[in-house]
Amino acid sequence: MGVAQGAWHSRNAGITGLERLEALEDLRTLKARYFYHLDRQDGVRRGAVFTRDATLDVSSQFPDSDPADFRLTGIAAIVALVSGMTAGVVSAHHGHTPILETD
């Protein structure tokens, strides 16, 4: 058993290998949906990938601004910020080689 497998087993003693694979695939799908709806400027569907109490902190990307302006809680606030930042932008996001872990 490699280090990565050993670390996984110690953190995930309550789930099976199949459950872990299913969870990882769910995360990949969620990420793909987020990118898909981001690139299509579909805020409603993009917002559907977040939980009601989701948080987004992109304050480090705007060091000259008030950090509170870029620390958001809730779907509506996140969708509004991201929609405002991407309005009129043509994008094509790719999610290659993700680092995914289950806890």
C-alpha positions as CSV (number, residue, x, y, z in Angstrom):
1,M,0.0,0.0,0.0
2,G,1.5,3.4,-1.0
3,V,1.5,6.5,1.1
4,A,-1.4,8.0,-0.8
5,Q,-3.5,4.9,-0.3
6,G,-2.5,4.7,3.4
7,A,-3.5,8.3,3.9
8,W,-6.8,7.7,2.2
9,H,-7.6,4.7,4.3
10,S,-6.9,6.4,7.6
11,R,-9.2,9.3,6.7
12,N,-12.0,7.3,5.1
13,A,-12.4,4.3,7.3
14,G,-16.2,4.4,7.1
15,I,-16.6,4.2,3.3
16,T,-15.8,1.5,0.7
17,G,-13.5,1.8,-2.2
18,L,-16.6,1.9,-4.6
19,E,-18.2,4.7,-2.5
20,R,-15.0,6.7,-2.7
21,L,-14.8,6.3,-6.5
22,E,-18.5,7.3,-6.8
23,A,-17.8,10.4,-4.6
24,L,-14.8,11.4,-6.7
25,E,-16.8,11.0,-10.0
26,D,-19.6,13.2,-8.5
27,L,-17.0,15.9,-7.8
28,R,-15.6,15.7,-11.3
29,T,-19.1,16.0,-12.7
30,L,-19.9,19.0,-10.4
31,K,-16.7,20.8,-11.5
32,A,-17.6,20.1,-15.2
33,R,-21.1,21.5,-14.7
34,Y,-19.7,24.6,-13.0
35,F,-17.3,25.3,-15.9
36,Y,-20.0,24.5,-18.5
37,H,-22.5,27.0,-17.1
38,L,-19.7,29.5,-16.4
39,D,-18.7,29.5,-20.1
40,R,-22.3,29.8,-21.2
41,Q,-23.0,32.7,-18.8
42,D,-25.8,30.8,-17.2
43,G,-25.9,32.1,-13.7
44,V,-29.0,30.2,-12.6
45,R,-27.6,26.8,-13.5
46,R,-24.1,27.7,-12.3
47,G,-25.6,28.7,-9.0
48,A,-27.3,25.2,-8.8
49,V,-23.9,23.6,-8.2
50,F,-23.5,25.4,-4.8
51,T,-25.2,24.7,-1.5
52,R,-27.3,27.4,0.1
53,D,-24.5,28.2,2.6
54,A,-21.7,28.1,0.1
55,T,-18.8,30.5,0.6
56,L,-16.5,32.0,-2.0
57,D,-13.3,33.9,-1.1
58,V,-11.4,35.5,-4.0
59,S,-10.2,38.4,-1.9
60,S,-6.5,37.5,-2.5
61,Q,-7.1,38.2,-6.2
62,F,-7.9,41.8,-5.4
63,P,-5.3,43.0,-3.0
64,D,-6.1,46.7,-3.5
65,S,-9.8,46.2,-2.6
66,D,-11.7,45.7,0.6
67,P,-11.4,42.0,1.3
68,A,-15.0,41.9,2.5
69,D,-16.2,42.8,-1.0
70,F,-14.8,39.5,-2.3
71,R,-15.7,37.1,0.6
72,L,-19.2,36.0,-0.2
73,T,-21.8,33.7,1.4
74,G,-24.8,32.2,-0.4
75,I,-25.7,31.3,-3.9
76,A,-27.2,34.7,-4.9
77,A,-24.1,36.7,-3.8
78,I,-21.7,34.2,-5.5
79,V,-23.7,34.2,-8.8
80,A,-24.0,38.0,-8.8
81,L,-20.2,38.5,-8.3
82,V,-19.1,35.9,-10.8
83,S,-21.8,37.0,-13.3
84,G,-20.6,40.6,-13.0
85,M,-17.0,39.6,-13.4
86,T,-17.6,37.5,-16.5
87,A,-20.3,39.5,-18.3
88,G,-19.4,39.7,-22.0
89,V,-16.3,37.5,-21.5
90,V,-15.9,34.5,-23.9
91,S,-14.3,31.6,-22.0
92,A,-13.6,27.9,-22.4
93,H,-12.7,26.4,-19.1
94,H,-11.0,23.0,-18.9
95,G,-10.6,20.9,-15.7
96,H,-7.6,18.7,-16.3
97,T,-6.0,16.4,-13.8
98,P,-7.9,17.4,-10.7
99,I,-6.6,16.8,-7.3
100,L,-9.6,15.3,-5.5
101,E,-9.8,13.9,-2.0
102,T,-12.7,12.5,0.1
103,D,-12.9,13.0,3.8
